Amino acid sequence: MPEIIKRLYITGYKSYEIAVFNQKDPKISIIKRVLKQEIQHYLENGLEWVIVSGELGTETWAGQVVHILKTEYPDLKLGLIFPFEEFGGNWNEANQLQLNELKQQADFIDSVSHRPYQSPQQFRNHAQFLLEHTDGALLVYDEEYPGKTRFFLSSIHRFQKNHPYSLQMITMDDLENSYDSGDSV
């Protein structure tokens, strides 16, 4: 495992996978609080970049947390790396608004494939790119409650067989245990 994680990819459940359908859902504040605590821990140990892909849910909330933390940690950067061009282009207006807010907060924006969606291979290429260009991943994910993040988790496990790569998972138990703890984001 890398001793210092300078570039951290954060992903996890999409909002619909955990039944979050509006921005006032109390689950969001719990997830953001835990993400904030974990990102701060990484910052104290050398973190420079948080990378997300723009998915609605964990990744969007992580981007919002990074934006808040930049007041305390002005050197912290947010990278937004899409799997393909025009990512999110077919989303409804409210979801596109969230994505546009994330874009405005990002310090770097690009896509792995510079073409619109063509095939699932673009997602595999995206996962490989993220693994090769980050030092670790923080996943809001619990294997007892499967979601699409399982595909990236499988990619991590394959990658770890031949490369040092840090993996931290925030599980449902972690989220439940944090529910009673103090401050909010």
N, CA, C and O of each residue as an XYZ file, in Angstrom:
740
protein
N       0.840     -1.184      0.000
C       0.000      0.000      0.000
C       0.889      1.254      0.000
O       1.909      1.290      0.688
N       0.507      2.265     -0.760
C       1.292      3.496     -0.726
C       1.263      4.091      0.676
O       0.234      4.080      1.352
N       2.420      4.612      1.101
C       2.472      5.179      2.444
C       1.661      6.470      2.525
O       0.942      6.705      3.496
N       1.787      7.301      1.496
C       1.050      8.558      1.475
C       0.089      8.519      0.299
O       0.482      8.234     -0.832
N      -1.148      8.803      0.576
C      -2.147      8.840     -0.489
C      -2.347     10.303     -0.863
O      -2.978     11.069     -0.135
N      -1.794     10.669     -2.013
C      -1.922     12.047     -2.494
C      -3.135     12.218     -3.391
O      -3.719     13.300     -3.455
N      -3.517     11.147     -4.087
C      -4.655     11.189     -5.015
C      -5.620     10.079     -4.629
O      -5.302      8.895     -4.739
N      -6.805     10.478     -4.174
C      -7.798      9.541     -3.655
C      -9.051      9.584     -4.516
O      -9.639     10.646     -4.722
N      -9.453      8.426     -5.015
C     -10.709      8.324     -5.758
C     -11.808      7.971     -4.770
O     -11.674      7.028     -3.991
N     -12.896      8.733     -4.806
C     -14.030      8.463     -3.923
C     -15.237      8.099     -4.777
O     -15.596      8.814     -5.713
N     -15.850      6.979     -4.437
C     -17.053      6.539     -5.125
C     -17.906      5.742     -4.150
O     -17.554      5.583     -2.981
N     -19.008      5.254     -4.636
C     -19.896      4.467     -3.787
C     -21.293      4.444     -4.364
O     -21.498      4.544     -5.573
N     -22.230      4.312     -3.475
C     -23.615      4.177     -3.910
C     -24.085      5.386     -4.709
O     -23.763      6.531     -4.391
N     -24.849      5.102     -5.745
C     -25.577      6.149     -6.451
C     -26.805      6.459     -5.595
O     -27.281      5.599     -4.855
N     -27.305      7.662     -5.694
C     -28.398      8.074     -4.804
C     -29.595      7.128     -4.868
O     -30.177      6.807     -3.831
N     -29.969      6.678     -6.054
C     -31.145      5.804     -6.152
C     -30.905      4.436     -5.517
O     -31.858      3.767     -5.118
N     -29.641      4.012     -5.419
C     -29.350      2.699     -4.836
C     -29.624      2.663     -3.335
O     -29.837      1.595     -2.759
N     -29.618      3.826     -2.713
C     -29.908      3.888     -1.275
C     -31.178      4.703     -1.009
O     -31.373      5.247      0.078
N     -32.027      4.770     -2.024
C     -33.350      5.409     -1.922
C     -33.283      6.868     -1.480
O     -34.075      7.311     -0.648
N     -32.327      7.611     -2.048
C     -32.255      9.053     -1.827
C     -32.793      9.709     -3.093
O     -32.193      9.619     -4.164
N     -33.934     10.368     -2.945
C     -34.581     10.956     -4.113
C     -34.755     12.464     -4.017
O     -35.300     13.087     -4.929
N     -34.291     13.061     -2.910
C     -34.273     14.522     -2.835
C     -33.107     14.948     -1.950
O     -32.605     14.171     -1.139
N     -32.692     16.190     -2.124
C     -31.489     16.695     -1.464
C     -31.671     16.952      0.031
O     -30.706     17.296      0.713
N     -32.868     16.795      0.545
C     -33.109     16.999      1.980
C     -33.134     15.683      2.760
O     -33.399     15.678      3.962
N     -32.863     14.589      2.088
C     -32.864     13.283      2.743
C     -31.799     13.264      3.840
O     -30.648     13.612      3.576
N     -32.156     12.866      5.067
C     -31.192     12.861      6.176
C     -29.998     11.928      5.951
O     -28.953     12.107      6.577
N     -30.137     10.947      5.076
C     -29.005     10.048      4.800
C     -27.825     10.817      4.215
O     -26.668     10.467      4.447
N     -28.129     11.865      3.456
C     -27.062     12.640      2.823
C     -26.156     13.273      3.869
O     -24.933     13.212      3.745
N     -26.741     13.883      4.901
C     -25.903     14.546      5.911
C     -25.049     13.538      6.670
O     -23.925     13.852      7.063
N     -25.561     12.344      6.879
C     -24.772     11.304      7.558
C     -23.592     10.898      6.681
O     -22.456     10.833      7.151
N     -23.860     10.628      5.425
C     -22.790     10.221      4.504
C     -21.760     11.338      4.367
O     -20.558     11.077      4.388
N     -22.220     12.571      4.229
C     -21.285     13.687      4.084
C     -20.442     13.881      5.340
O     -19.260     14.212      5.249
N     -21.041     13.677      6.511
C     -20.283     13.817      7.758
C     -19.158     12.785      7.815
O     -18.026     13.113      8.172
N     -19.472     11.538      7.463
C     -18.453     10.483      7.494
C     -17.390     10.747      6.422
O     -16.198     10.575      6.677
N     -17.811     11.159      5.241
C     -16.841     11.491      4.193
C     -15.911     12.612      4.654
O     -14.701     12.551      4.436
N     -16.474     13.622      5.285
C     -15.656     14.741      5.767
C     -14.606     14.252      6.757
O     -13.438     14.632      6.664
N     -15.013     13.413      7.701
C     -14.067     12.889      8.694
C     -12.945     12.107      8.014
O     -11.772     12.269      8.351
N     -13.309     11.269      7.067
C     -12.299     10.438      6.403
C     -11.383     11.280      5.523
O     -10.170     11.069      5.518
N     -11.938     12.223      4.785
C     -11.105     13.082      3.936
C     -10.147     13.891      4.801
O      -8.984     14.062      4.436
N     -10.619     14.392      5.943
C      -9.732     15.135      6.844
C      -8.580     14.259      7.319
O      -7.442     14.720      7.412
N      -8.869     13.004      7.619
C      -7.809     12.079      8.022
C      -6.768     11.953      6.904
O      -5.565     12.006      7.160
N      -7.231     11.788      5.683
C      -6.302     11.694      4.549
C      -5.529     13.001      4.368
O      -4.338     12.975      4.056
N      -6.191     14.140      4.558
C      -5.518     15.434      4.425
C      -4.387     15.577      5.436
O      -3.325     16.110      5.116
N      -4.615     15.102      6.647
C      -3.586     15.176      7.681
C      -2.398     14.280      7.357
O      -1.331     14.401      7.958
N      -2.596     13.380      6.399
C      -1.535     12.449      6.018
C      -1.049     12.661      4.589
O      -0.486     11.746      3.989
N      -1.259     13.858      4.033
C      -0.654     14.202      2.751
C      -1.559     14.242      1.532
O      -1.064     14.443      0.423
N      -2.858     14.060      1.690
C      -3.766     14.085      0.542
C      -3.722     15.442     -0.158
O      -3.734     16.490      0.488
N      -3.670     15.402     -1.500
C      -3.677     16.622     -2.299
C      -4.892     16.706     -3.222
O      -5.449     17.785     -3.426
N      -5.298     15.573     -3.775
C      -6.389     15.540     -4.755
C      -7.446     14.525     -4.361
O      -7.127     13.410     -3.948
N      -8.706     14.915     -4.490
C      -9.826     13.981     -4.454
C     -10.344     13.912     -5.883
O     -10.576     14.938     -6.522
N     -10.521     12.698     -6.374
C     -11.010     12.466     -7.729
C     -12.391     11.826     -7.638
O     -12.601     10.897     -6.857
N     -13.329     12.324     -8.437
C     -14.655     11.721     -8.578
C     -14.987     11.666    -10.064
O     -14.313     12.279    -10.893
N     -16.040     10.917    -10.383
C     -16.438     10.735    -11.781
C     -17.736     11.445    -12.132
O     -18.158     11.419    -13.287
N     -18.366     12.071    -11.168
C     -19.576     12.824    -11.440
C     -20.876     12.071    -11.260
O     -21.943     12.604    -11.566
N     -20.812     10.841    -10.769
C     -22.048     10.083    -10.541
C     -22.867     10.751     -9.438
O     -22.315     11.277     -8.471
N     -24.183     10.724     -9.597
C     -25.073     11.268     -8.569
C     -25.048     10.349     -7.355
O     -25.142      9.129     -7.484
N     -24.921     10.940     -6.191
C     -24.851     10.147     -4.971
C     -23.524     10.395     -4.287
O     -23.111     11.543     -4.122
N     -22.857      9.332     -3.891
C     -21.614      9.434     -3.125
C     -20.622     10.396     -3.759
O     -20.026     11.217     -3.063
N     -20.440     10.305     -5.070
C     -19.424     11.134     -5.721
C     -19.793     12.614     -5.680
O     -18.933     13.462     -5.445
N     -21.052     12.922     -5.905
C     -21.501     14.314     -5.838
C     -21.342     14.843     -4.417
O     -20.870     15.962     -4.214
N     -21.737     14.038     -3.437
C     -21.621     14.468     -2.040
C     -20.159     14.636     -1.642
O     -19.826     15.559     -0.899
N     -19.292     13.766     -2.122
C     -17.859     13.907     -1.842
C     -17.346     15.223     -2.417
O     -16.567     15.923     -1.770
N     -17.776     15.560     -3.622
C     -17.377     16.830     -4.223
C     -17.843     18.017     -3.400
O     -17.109     18.994     -3.248
N     -19.050     17.945     -2.870
C     -19.571     19.018     -2.016
C     -18.752     19.138     -0.733
O     -18.480     20.244     -0.265
N     -18.365     18.005     -0.172
C     -17.548     18.010      1.045
C     -16.180     18.623      0.756
O     -15.682     19.426      1.545
N     -15.577     18.254     -0.359
C     -14.278     18.826     -0.730
C     -14.403     20.343     -0.860
O     -13.540     21.084     -0.391
N     -15.465     20.793     -1.488
C     -15.681     22.238     -1.654
C     -15.716     22.934     -0.289
O     -15.126     24.002     -0.125
N     -16.393     22.346      0.673
C     -16.456     22.903      2.028
C     -15.076     22.870      2.688
O     -14.664     23.841      3.323
N     -14.371     21.758      2.536
C     -13.064     21.602      3.185
C     -12.000     22.536      2.611
O     -10.999     22.809      3.273
N     -12.201     23.022      1.405
C     -11.209     23.918      0.790
C     -11.031     25.206      1.583
O      -9.985     25.845      1.478
N     -12.021     25.603      2.372
C     -11.845     26.800      3.193
C     -10.800     26.555      4.280
O     -10.038     27.455      4.636
N     -10.774     25.332      4.802
C      -9.796     24.947      5.823
C      -8.488     24.449      5.218
O      -7.417     24.622      5.800
N      -8.586     23.837      4.060
C      -7.439     23.221      3.382
C      -7.373     23.772      1.956
O      -7.776     23.093      1.012
N      -6.866     25.002      1.794
C      -6.911     25.648      0.479
C      -6.102     24.938     -0.614
O      -6.326     25.188     -1.798
N      -5.183     24.074     -0.242
C      -4.398     23.355     -1.253
C      -5.099     22.103     -1.767
O      -4.635     21.489     -2.729
N      -6.193     21.720     -1.151
C      -6.946     20.548     -1.588
C      -7.562     20.820     -2.954
O      -8.125     21.888     -3.190
N      -7.450     19.846     -3.849
C      -7.979     19.977     -5.207
C      -9.004     18.886     -5.477
O      -8.926     17.781     -4.940
N      -9.975     19.234     -6.334
C     -11.000     18.291     -6.763
C     -10.850     18.050     -8.255
O     -10.905     18.984     -9.055
N     -10.661     16.785     -8.622
C     -10.606     16.393    -10.026
C     -11.879     15.664    -10.403
O     -12.368     14.818     -9.655
N     -12.407     15.993    -11.557
C     -13.626     15.383    -12.072
C     -13.257     14.697    -13.384
O     -12.994     15.361    -14.387
N     -13.240     13.379    -13.370
C     -12.817     12.618    -14.545
C     -13.954     11.705    -14.973
O     -14.247     10.696    -14.332
N     -14.583     12.086    -16.070
C     -15.720     11.337    -16.598
C     -15.242     10.126    -17.396
O     -14.118     10.121    -17.897
N     -16.080      9.108    -17.517
C     -15.709      7.962    -18.350
C     -15.732      8.293    -19.841
O     -14.983      7.705    -20.622
N     -16.600      9.243    -20.239
C     -16.729      9.593    -21.659
C     -17.273     11.016    -21.774
O     -17.802     11.565    -20.808
N     -17.139     11.606    -22.958
C     -17.670     12.941    -23.225
C     -19.188     12.928    -23.097
O     -19.831     11.899    -23.305
N     -19.747     14.069    -22.755
C     -21.192     14.252    -22.641
C     -21.804     13.413    -21.517
O     -23.003     13.137    -21.531
N     -20.981     13.007    -20.543
C     -21.479     12.248    -19.399
C     -22.570     13.055    -18.701
O     -22.389     14.242    -18.431
N     -23.689     12.420    -18.411
C     -24.803     13.078    -17.737
C     -25.690     13.893    -18.658
O     -26.658     14.504    -18.206
N     -25.374     13.909    -19.942
C     -26.126     14.719    -20.893
C     -27.580     14.323    -21.046
O     -28.401     15.138    -21.466
N     -27.911     13.093    -20.715
C     -29.302     12.636    -20.848
C     -30.047     12.649    -19.510
O     -31.163     12.138    -19.422
N     -29.441     13.228    -18.470
C     -30.088     13.308    -17.169
C     -31.166     14.387    -17.184
O     -31.168     15.270    -18.042
N     -32.086     14.303    -16.216
C     -33.107     15.346    -16.111
C     -32.466     16.655    -15.631
O     -31.310     16.681    -15.209
N     -33.235     17.718    -15.707
C     -32.703     19.052    -15.427
C     -32.136     19.183    -14.008
O     -31.075     19.779    -13.821
N     -32.828     18.636    -13.020
C     -32.357     18.735    -11.628
C     -31.016     18.021    -11.457
O     -30.124     18.530    -10.779
N     -30.873     16.854    -12.062
C     -29.624     16.110    -11.951
C     -28.497     16.796    -12.720
O     -27.352     16.803    -12.268
N     -28.816     17.371    -13.877
C     -27.796     18.108    -14.623
C     -27.339     19.335    -13.844
O     -26.173     19.723    -13.919
N     -28.250     19.940    -13.101
C     -27.886     21.084    -12.268
C     -26.865     20.666    -11.206
O     -25.888     21.376    -10.969
N     -27.090     19.516    -10.569
C     -26.125     19.009     -9.583
C     -24.763     18.774    -10.231
O     -23.727     19.114     -9.661
N     -24.777     18.189    -11.426
C     -23.523     17.921    -12.127
C     -22.821     19.228    -12.491
O     -21.600     19.329    -12.368
N     -23.573     20.215    -12.934
C     -22.970     21.505    -13.281
C     -22.373     22.191    -12.064
O     -21.326     22.831    -12.169
N     -23.023     22.068    -10.908
C     -22.460     22.631     -9.676
C     -21.139     21.945     -9.338
O     -20.180     22.595     -8.923
N     -21.099     20.630     -9.521
C     -19.868     19.884     -9.270
C     -18.768     20.342    -10.227
O     -17.618     20.506     -9.821
N     -19.116     20.546    -11.482
C     -18.135     21.027    -12.470
C     -17.573     22.381    -12.061
O     -16.376     22.628    -12.208
N     -18.429     23.256    -11.551
C     -17.977     24.589    -11.138
C     -17.018     24.518     -9.953
O     -16.171     25.397     -9.790
N     -17.140     23.490     -9.131
C     -16.291     23.351     -7.950
C     -14.983     22.625     -8.251
O     -14.058     22.652     -7.439
N     -14.900     21.981     -9.403
C     -13.729     21.162     -9.731
C     -12.549     22.028    -10.159
O     -12.717     23.069    -10.793
N     -11.356     21.572     -9.797
C     -10.121     22.232    -10.215
C      -9.618     21.674    -11.540
O      -8.820     22.311    -12.229
N     -10.086     20.490    -11.889
C      -9.661     19.839    -13.129
C     -10.818     18.992    -13.627
O     -11.442     18.265    -12.854
N     -11.105     19.086    -14.924
C     -12.179     18.298    -15.534
C     -11.665     17.704    -16.839
O     -11.066     18.400    -17.660
N     -11.904     16.415    -17.019
C     -11.558     15.752    -18.277
C     -12.360     14.460    -18.350
O     -13.073     14.103    -17.413
N     -12.234     13.777    -19.461
C     -12.851     12.459    -19.589
C     -11.809     11.503    -20.143
O     -10.918     11.905    -20.891
N     -11.925     10.245    -19.772
C     -10.975      9.236    -20.242
C     -11.167      9.010    -21.738
O     -10.195      9.002    -22.494
N     -12.396      8.827    -22.161
C     -12.711      8.698    -23.582
C     -13.208     10.057    -24.065
O     -14.071     10.671    -23.437
N     -12.665     10.512    -25.166
C     -13.074     11.809    -25.697
C     -14.136     11.661    -26.777
O     -14.191     12.428    -27.739
N     -14.974     10.653    -26.588
C     -16.122     10.406    -27.463
C     -17.347     10.207    -26.577
O     -17.212      9.848    -25.408
N     -18.540     10.437    -27.123
C     -19.752     10.126    -26.355
C     -19.823      8.626    -26.075
O     -19.033      7.848    -26.609
N     -20.772      8.231    -25.237
C     -20.900      6.820    -24.880
C     -21.056      5.950    -26.123
O     -21.858      6.236    -27.013
N     -20.252      4.863    -26.154
C     -20.330      3.908    -27.255
C     -20.478      2.479    -26.768
O     -21.195      1.682    -27.374
N     -19.792      2.147    -25.658
C     -19.847      0.759    -25.194
C     -19.408      0.670    -23.737
O     -18.803      1.602    -23.207
N     -19.717     -0.461    -23.086
C     -19.282     -0.665    -21.696
C     -17.755     -0.645    -21.543
O     -17.249     -0.433    -20.441
N     -17.027     -0.863    -22.627
C     -15.564     -0.820    -22.560
C     -15.087      0.538    -22.048
O     -14.038      0.620    -21.409
N     -15.834      1.592    -22.316
C     -15.443      2.917    -21.829
C     -15.434      2.952    -20.298
O     -14.595      3.627    -19.702
N     -16.346      2.242    -19.669
C     -16.353      2.176    -18.205
C     -15.160      1.366    -17.694
O     -14.559      1.723    -16.681
N     -14.820      0.291    -18.382
C     -13.649     -0.507    -17.978
C     -12.365      0.305    -18.139
O     -11.489      0.264    -17.275
N     -12.255      1.038    -19.241
C     -11.080      1.893    -19.457
C     -11.003      2.981    -18.385
O      -9.920      3.323    -17.909
N     -12.143      3.509    -18.022
C     -12.219      4.538    -16.986
C     -11.727      3.979    -15.650
O     -10.927      4.613    -14.963
N     -12.206      2.799    -15.289
C     -11.781      2.169    -14.031
C     -10.274      1.944    -14.032
O      -9.602      2.230    -13.041
N      -9.744      1.437    -15.132
C      -8.304      1.187    -15.223
C      -7.522      2.493    -15.093
O      -6.506      2.544    -14.399
N      -7.989      3.533    -15.751
C      -7.336      4.838    -15.664
C      -7.303      5.329    -14.218
O      -6.268      5.784    -13.732
N      -8.441      5.234    -13.540
C      -8.508      5.694    -12.150
C      -7.553      4.909    -11.258
O      -6.886      5.485    -10.399
N      -7.487      3.613    -11.458
C      -6.589      2.783    -10.654
C      -5.128      3.159    -10.900
O      -4.323      3.184     -9.969
N      -4.796      3.447    -12.136
C      -3.407      3.763    -12.480
C      -3.011      5.185    -12.092
O      -1.820      5.483    -11.994
N      -3.981      6.064    -11.870
C      -3.668      7.463    -11.615
C      -4.096      7.954    -10.235
O      -4.089      9.158     -9.975
N      -4.463      7.041     -9.362
C      -4.729      7.394     -7.966
C      -3.954      6.422     -7.079
O      -3.511      5.364     -7.526
N      -3.802      6.805     -5.821
C      -3.055      5.973     -4.871
C      -3.965      5.080     -4.046
O      -3.508      4.139     -3.398
N      -5.251      5.380     -4.076
C      -6.187      4.596     -3.291
C      -7.611      5.033     -3.563
O      -7.865      6.023     -4.250
N      -8.535      4.264     -3.000
C      -9.957      4.555     -3.168
C     -10.660      4.483     -1.822
O     -10.349      3.650     -0.971
N     -11.611      5.377     -1.664
C     -12.502      5.389     -0.510
C     -13.894      5.116     -1.056
O     -14.431      5.905     -1.834
N     -14.471      4.002     -0.647
C     -15.774      3.586     -1.153
C     -16.817      3.629     -0.049
O     -16.614      3.067      1.027
N     -17.928      4.294     -0.315
C     -19.094      4.179      0.556
C     -19.855      2.996     -0.013
O     -20.655      3.127     -0.939
N     -19.581      1.840      0.567
C     -20.110      0.606     -0.025
C     -20.037     -0.521      0.986
O     -19.096     -0.617      1.774
N     -21.038     -1.360      0.946
C     -21.109     -2.504      1.839
C     -21.470     -3.716      0.993
O     -22.509     -3.731      0.333
N     -20.619     -4.722      1.013
C     -20.850     -5.897      0.168
C     -22.139     -6.636      0.527
O     -22.646     -7.420     -0.274
N     -22.667     -6.392      1.721
C     -23.950     -7.002      2.100
C     -25.130     -6.311      1.420
O     -26.238     -6.848      1.397
N     -24.893     -5.123      0.868
C     -25.926     -4.347      0.174
C     -25.392     -3.984     -1.210
O     -24.956     -2.855     -1.434
N     -25.428     -4.945     -2.142
C     -24.764     -4.746     -3.435
C     -25.318     -3.564     -4.228
O     -26.492     -3.206     -4.125
N     -24.443     -2.986     -5.007
C     -24.780     -1.895     -5.912
C     -23.777     -1.907     -7.049
O     -22.940     -2.805     -7.138
N     -23.859     -0.918     -7.910
C     -22.978     -0.886     -9.083
C     -21.507     -0.702     -8.722
O     -20.633     -1.010     -9.533
N     -21.224     -0.215     -7.541
C     -19.835     -0.039     -7.114
C     -19.105     -1.377     -7.052
O     -17.875     -1.410     -7.048
N     -19.844     -2.471     -7.004
C     -19.203     -3.794     -6.949
C     -18.293     -4.020     -8.157
O     -17.302     -4.745     -8.055
N     -18.617     -3.410     -9.294
C     -17.777     -3.576    -10.481
C     -16.421     -2.904    -10.274
O     -15.386     -3.471    -10.624
N     -16.424     -1.695     -9.704
C     -15.155     -1.028     -9.444
C     -14.391     -1.754     -8.344
O     -13.167     -1.864     -8.408
N     -15.096     -2.244     -7.346
C     -14.453     -3.002     -6.277
C     -13.747     -4.235     -6.842
O     -12.635     -4.555     -6.422
N     -14.370     -4.917     -7.772
C     -13.729     -6.074     -8.425
C     -12.479     -5.639     -9.176
O     -11.465     -6.338     -9.157
N     -12.546     -4.491     -9.836
C     -11.373     -3.968    -10.547
C     -10.241     -3.667     -9.568
O      -9.074     -3.927     -9.863
N     -10.586     -3.122     -8.410
C      -9.567     -2.840     -7.392
C      -8.884     -4.135     -6.963
O      -7.656     -4.204     -6.905
N      -9.675     -5.157     -6.664
C      -9.099     -6.421     -6.197
C      -8.169     -7.031     -7.252
O      -7.111     -7.562     -6.912
N      -8.553     -6.957     -8.511
C      -7.670     -7.466     -9.582
C      -6.390     -6.643     -9.652
O      -5.299     -7.196     -9.788
N      -6.521     -5.329     -9.560
C      -5.381     -4.424     -9.648
C      -4.419     -4.639     -8.480
O      -3.201     -4.590     -8.653
N      -4.971     -4.878     -7.291
C      -4.148     -5.055     -6.091
C      -3.276     -6.305     -6.151
O      -2.293     -6.405     -5.417
N      -3.617     -7.247     -7.004
C      -2.795     -8.462     -7.114
C      -1.393     -8.147     -7.613
O      -0.448     -8.874     -7.307
N      -1.250     -7.063     -8.384
C       0.048     -6.728     -8.972
C       0.541     -5.321     -8.659
O       1.642     -4.946     -9.063
N      -0.261     -4.541     -7.946
C       0.108     -3.152     -7.680
C      -0.289     -2.766     -6.256
O      -1.301     -3.234     -5.734
N       0.520     -1.906     -5.637
C       0.102     -1.387     -4.334
C      -1.050     -0.401     -4.540
O      -0.932      0.536     -5.329
N      -2.140     -0.610     -3.844
C      -3.299      0.275     -3.984
C      -4.114      0.180     -2.703
O      -4.496     -0.906     -2.268
N      -4.370      1.336     -2.112
C      -5.095      1.389     -0.846
C      -6.604      1.352     -1.088
O      -7.109      1.984     -2.015
N      -7.303      0.615     -0.255
C      -8.762      0.539     -0.329
C      -9.335      0.699      1.067
O      -8.978     -0.036      1.988
N     -10.223      1.665      1.211
C     -10.961      1.830      2.460
C     -12.438      1.838      2.110
O     -12.861      2.502      1.164
N     -13.220      1.093      2.886
C     -14.655      1.049      2.656
C     -15.396      1.593      3.867
O     -15.092      1.249      5.009
N     -16.366      2.441      3.598
C     -17.290      2.922      4.620
C     -18.545      2.076      4.452
O     -19.227      2.163      3.431
N     -18.846      1.265      5.448
C     -19.963      0.319      5.353
C     -21.235      0.912      5.960
O     -21.223      2.000      6.535
N     -22.311      0.178      5.818
C     -23.572      0.599      6.440
C     -23.420      0.688      7.953
O     -23.967      1.597      8.579
N     -22.682     -0.248      8.545
C     -22.438     -0.185      9.994
C     -21.705      1.100     10.364
O     -22.036      1.743     11.360
N     -20.705      1.472      9.560
C     -19.972      2.711      9.824
C     -20.913      3.909      9.795
O     -20.825      4.800     10.639
N     -21.810      3.922      8.821
C     -22.760      5.034      8.708
C     -23.730      5.047      9.882
O     -24.016      6.103     10.447
N     -24.234      3.871     10.247
C     -25.157      3.790     11.388
C     -24.475      4.219     12.676
O     -25.071      4.925     13.489
N     -23.223      3.796     12.872
C     -22.497      4.145     14.090
C     -22.193      5.631     14.168
O     -22.022      6.173     15.260
N     -22.124      6.293     13.025
C     -21.829      7.728     13.036
C     -23.081      8.565     13.237
O     -22.991      9.766     13.492
N     -24.234      7.950     13.126
C     -25.506      8.677     13.175
C     -25.635      9.522     14.438
O     -26.133     10.647     14.386
N     -25.192      8.988     15.562
C     -25.346      9.702     16.829
C     -24.220     10.683     17.112
O     -24.303     11.471     18.054
N     -23.162     10.638     16.300
C     -22.044     11.532     16.589
C     -22.372     12.954     16.164
O     -23.209     13.184     15.292
N     -21.718     13.866     16.775
C     -21.915     15.294     16.751
C     -22.231     16.052     15.493
O     -23.350     15.990     14.984
N     -21.230     16.784     14.979
C     -21.487     17.860     14.027
C     -21.974     17.375     12.665
O     -21.843     16.202     12.316
N     -22.528     18.297     11.922
C     -22.978     17.994     10.563
C     -22.086     18.737      9.578
O     -21.227     19.532      9.959
N     -22.315     18.456      8.314
C     -21.498     19.095      7.277
C     -22.185     20.354      6.813
O     -21.671     21.052      5.940
